[in-house]
Amino acid sequence: MKRTVILNPAAGAVKDLAAVLRQLKRLNASRIHVTRKKGAAERFAREAVRDHCDEVIVAGGDGTLNEVVNGIGGQASHVRLGLIPLGTGNDFARCLNLPATIEENIDIILSGKTKAIDLVRAKSARTRYFVNVSAGGFSGLVDEKLTPKLKRAWGPLAYVRSAAAALPGLRAYRTTVQFDQRKKIGVDLYNVVIANGRFVAGGLPIAPKADAGDGLLDVILILQRPGPEIAVLVGKILLGSHLTSDAITFRRAKRVAIRSRPGMWFNVDGELIGNDPIVFEIAPRALQFAVAKK
């Protein structure tokens, strides 16, 4: 098997780069690329596909994984992916139930066991792919407040604290949403979440029922409500109990088209991907991911 490893040395769990590189040698990769700037992982992944690699291993966090997925893009069915979670959040690794240590993840990759995972394409001014979660609206304000200092001080409650800080800046978006080819709905909302995976922000269960291999997107619309109701909702999100809230509209679909006034920006793993109108479409079971044997 021809294998390429793409390592992000700036990932949060990388304390000793030389030690990590020594561990990665067990993979007997034909190439080990170390990224030095934004976009490098995507370029290395594209080169791996062009060089007919059978397997690309991501050693990094969710952002590095997202870059690699975009480097593979439309050629996803020809390449197997492995993930060694070295980031601070590792949200998609949680979806795959991957262990915490490098050695255990190397064992999983070498075992050859894989699982088919859905790939999502988001098309607006440009086209981007992702496997975890995209969000637009209020989540952008929360991300701005979610500083590294806040994460260190509040730990798992940092998302709630940053959401509370963002509440005064809330504004509603008059939004038209179409699920598959069904009739469009119009709603006033604060946030849209398009989920393939279950977690964001280091383990927050934003889409607790999502299955990354079911061929469907989990769509969560956070509707316009008074500030106190939204504050309560944020607490429910922390517990993963928000889908039954009156402030939530929850749907599943293969294709979701969104347009809003004012224009809503969307991000994937913290990266802005464009303004609406935007269309999300799922490619069922397009990726083969290395997973643990059950």
N, C-alpha and C positions, 0 to 999 in steps of 0.2 A: 504494500500500500504506500502510495506517495502522499506524504503528510507535510503540511505547513503549519507552523505555530506563529501566532501574532500576539506579541506580549506588550502590554502597556506598562512601562516602568513607573508611571505616575499613579497607578491604581492604589487605592487606599491601603490595601493589605500588603503591598510590596515594601518591606522594610530593608531587605538585603537583596539587591538585584542579583549579585553573583550567586547567592545561595539558591534563588529561584531558578536561575539558568541551569545550575547543576541538576536540580530536580527534574527540569523539563527534558534533560537529555535522555531520560528513560523512554521518551516517546519515539526515539529514533527518527526524528523529523528530518526531511531533506533540507528544510530551511527553517530557521528561527529568526523572525523579524522583530526588532525592537522599535516601537514607534517613538518618534521624537517631537511630533507636532500633530495638531488636529488635522484629520483627514488622511493620515498615513495608514491607519488600519484599513480604511476603505480601499486605498490604492493597493496595498499588499494583497488584500483579498481578491481584487480584480486580477492582479498578476497571477495569483495561485490558480484561478479558473483558467486563465489563458495558458498556463503551463500544464494543464490537465491534472491538477492535484486531485486525489481522491477524497482527501479529508483536510479541513481547515480547523485548527484548534484556536479558540479565543482564550487568552490568558489575561483577564482584565475585568472591568465592571460592565454595567449595562450600556454605557456610552460606547465602549469599545465593541461590544457585541452588536450594537446598532450599526456602527460603521461597517463592520464585516458583513452583516446581512445586506447592506446596501451595495457593498463591493461585489457580492455574489449575485444579487438581484434576480434577473430573469433566468439565470443559470442554476438556480438553487437545487433543482432536481438532480443535478449531476455531481453534487458535492455533499459529503457528510460533514456535519458540524459537531465539534466538541467544545465544552465550556469548562474552564477552570476559573471559578469566581474569585476575583481578587479585588473587587471594588468595595465601596463602603455600603452600598445598598443591596446589590446582588438580587434584585427583585425577580428577574426571570429564572435565576438559579433556584429560587424558592419554589417556583411553579413546577420545576423539573425534579424537586426534592433532592437536589444535589448536596453532597456533604460539604463540610467547611474546609477540609485540608487539601493541599495540593496533591499529596500522595494518593489519597482516596479517589480523587477525581481522575488522576492518571490511570489508576486501576480500572475505573469505569470505562475510560476511553479505550484502553487496551483490550477490554473484554469483548468489544465489538457489538454490544447490545445497543440498539437504537429504537427511537420512537418517532413516528411521523408527526410533525408539528405544522400548524397552519402559518402561512405568511400573509401579511396584510400590506396592501399597496394604498398609499394616500396620494391622491393627485389633486394639486391646486395649481399654483404658478409653476411648480416643479413637482416631480414625482419622487417620493421616498417610500422605502419599505420599513416594516418593523414587525417584531414578534411579540412585543409586550403591550404597551398602552400609549395612546395619544390623547391629549386633552386640550380643550380650548376654553377661553373665558376666564372665570374666577381663578382657576388653577394657576394662570400666569401671574396674578397678583400674589398668590400664596408662595409661588416659587421665588419671587423677588424678595419676600420677607424671610424666606427660609435660608438664612445665612449660616456659614460654617460655625460661627460663634453661637448661634441659637441652637444648632444641632448638638454642640458639645455641652451646652448648659442644660438643655431640656431632654436630650435623648429621644426616646420613642414619642414623647409628647410634643416634640418640636413642631410637628405639622399642625397640631391643634393651636399651639401658641402663635404660629405664623398666620394661620387662618383667622384667628381673632384680631391680629394686627391688620389684616387686609380688609376686614369687614367695613370700615368706614369708606373704603374706596369701591364698594360694590356698585356695579351698574348692570342693568338688565339688557339682554340682547333679544330683540324681536327676531325669532329664528324659525325658518322653515326646514323641516326634516322629512326626508323620504326614506322609508325602509323598503329595500328591494324595489319592486315596481308598484308598490301599493300607493294609495292616496297619500298626498303630503299632509303633514300636520303643522300648524302654526302655534308656537308657544313663546311666552316670555320667560327667559331662563338666565341663569348666571353661569352655568358651566355645562360642557359636554364632555363625556368620557367615552372613548372608543377602545374597548379592551379585548385583547386576545389572552393576555395573562391576567393574574389575579391581583398582583401587588404593585404598589408604587411607593416612593419616598422611604425606602428601607424597611418594607414589610407592612405598609398600610394596605388593608384588604379592600381596595376600592371596587373590585369586581369579584366578590367572594364566590360566585357561582361559575365563573369563567372556566372553560376547558380549552386549552390551547390546541387541541386536536379534534374538535367537534365540527369544524367547518363553519362556525358561526361567530359573529362579533357580538359581544355584550355591550349594549349601548345604554348609558346612564345619563339622563338629563336632570340637572339640578334646577328646579323651577324657581321663579321669582317668589320670594317669601320675605316677611319682615326679618330684620337682622337677628332678633332673639331666636327665631325658629331656625335660621341658618346656623347659628352658634350651637344649638342642640343637635342639629343634623351632623355637624362636624364631629361631635362626640360619638354619634352613632356610627359614622364612617370608621372611626378608630377601632370600633368593636366589630365591624363588618355586619352590622344589623340595620343598615340604612335602606335596603331595597324595598322594604315595606312601608317606608315613610310616605306621607302625603306630599312631601316636597320633592319626590323622586318619580320620574317616569322611566321605567325599565323595559327594554325591548331586546330581541335578538334578531339578527338579519345577516345576510351575506353581503349586502351592499347598502351603504348609507350615504346619502347626499345631503349636504348642509349649506345653507345660505343664511346670513344674518345681517341685521342693521343695529348698531354699527358693525363693521366687519370684525370678525373674531379670529384672532391668531391661534394657531394650533402648534403644540410642541410634541416631540417624541423623545422620551428619555432626557428631557431638559433642553433639547435643541429645537429652535423655532423652525418649522417646515413650511409655513406660508399662511396667508390669509384666506378666509373662505371667499367665494364658494369652493368647497372641497368635497371630494368623493373618496370614500373608503371602500375597498373591495377585498375580499378574502380569497386566497388561493389555498383550497383545502389540502392539508397534509403535504405541502410542497417541500418541506425541509425534513431531513433525517438528522435527528439529534441523538448524540450519545447519552444514554441514561443508565441508571443502575438496574441490575437484574432484580426482579421481584421474587 
